[in-house]
Amino acid sequence: MKQFLYASDIGSISEALAEAKAVKATPFAWKHLGADRTIMLVFFNSSLRTRLSSQKAALNLGMNPIVLNIGQDSWKLETGLGVVMDSDKSEHLLEAIPVMGSYCDIIGVRSFASLTDREADYAETVLNQFIRYSGRPVISLESATVHPCQAFADLLTIEEHRTKARPKVVLSWAPHPRALPQAVPDSFAEWMLAADVELVITQPEGYELDPRFTSGARIEYDQMKALEGADFVYAKNWSCPGVTRPSDYGRILCDDRSWTIDAAHMAVTDNAFFMHCLPVRRNVIVTDEVIDSPRSLVIPEAANRVVSAQVVMKRMLETL
């Protein structure tokens, strides 16, 4: 595996899940693969689960992780092409990336969407520069449009808790005070559609995700109708993806608190499990009652982030 952005990069979903279960059962069985190998984890944005889970996964495989926080541990980096560098950014990615590549065997990159330039975000401009210029396998640790390690962990969590051959999974938009990117819902939809589940996406008008990630899902604008009979409820906010109106890209079009997942929403499900990628705004995205209930999977879901990252790193090490 040379890069990890999309569900298609992992190959067979059933084989990936079987491998994840094996890795979870015996996490240190492949330490020989990472001996004398280094992974560089590059963060343009803050992180808790992604940073810790990636470091833990690398250590489980015997690798030496180097964490680089851009702008704190390094010069501020220019990411645009053809710019005149007369501002506060001292180094360009075109030089920084091959230097990073010379110091490691695998690179993981976390770089959020700008939410101002849809074309550049959906072209994955920053991540693709790492793929092109580093000379190393590259993992998206959340990029402008995707968060594959999170979606893989989400799918593993559903696999571990489902009681039906084909469970109903509902991805529900929820309100948030800030404009957030679409990376998590994009990848969640993509991975659910690649798996054997019934996916329903519910959101207000204007929040339609890019069809490249959602084609095949049922779209429902009535949230309560969407939740009926659900086995898993995945709540997540995202800003306007700008699919129908590019000028609205990155904007908050709705702040309707009736979309907050509470006990009344969960009551119409089939005793569904609640899921969220974290961090979560309590009593905005979801009420305390729901997230603290025995049917909440947010902690097991977060723990599975180590497993998903480790499977990806293991496969990359096997191709070096």
HELIX and SHEET records of a PDB file:
HELIX    1   1 ALA A    7  ILE A   10  5                                   4    
HELIX    2   2 ILE A   13  ALA A   25  1                                  13    
HELIX    3   3 LYS A   31  GLY A   34  5                                   4    
HELIX    4   4 ARG A   49  ASN A   60  1                                  12    
HELIX    5   5 LEU A   93  SER A  102  1                                  10    
HELIX    6   6 ARG A  118  TYR A  122  1                                   5    
HELIX    7   7 THR A  125  TYR A  133  1                                   9    
HELIX    8   8 PRO A  148  HIS A  161  1                                  14    
HELIX    9   9 ALA A  183  ALA A  194  1                                  12    
HELIX   10  10 PRO A  211  THR A  214  1                                   4    
HELIX   11  11 GLN A  223  LEU A  227  1                                   5    
HELIX   12  12 PRO A  246  ASP A  248  5                                   3    
HELIX   13  13 ARG A  257  TRP A  259  5                                   3    
HELIX   14  14 ALA A  263  ALA A  267  1                                   5    
HELIX   15  15 ASP A  288  ILE A  291  1                                   4    
HELIX   16  16 VAL A  298  THR A  319  1                                  22    
SHEET    1   A 5 GLN A   3  PHE A   4  0                                        
SHEET    2   A 5 VAL A 138  SER A 140  1                                        
SHEET    3   A 5 ILE A 106  ARG A 110  1                                        
SHEET    4   A 5 THR A  38  PHE A  43  1                                        
SHEET    5   A 5 ASN A  64  ASN A  69  1                                        
SHEET    1   B 2 LEU A  77  GLU A  78  0                                        
SHEET    2   B 2 GLU A  91  HIS A  92  1                                        
SHEET    1   C 5 ARG A 218  GLU A 220  0                                        
SHEET    2   C 5 GLU A 198  THR A 202  1                                        
SHEET    3   C 5 LYS A 168  TRP A 173  1                                        
SHEET    4   C 5 PHE A 232  LYS A 236  1                                        
SHEET    5   C 5 PHE A 273  MET A 275  1                                        
END                                                                             
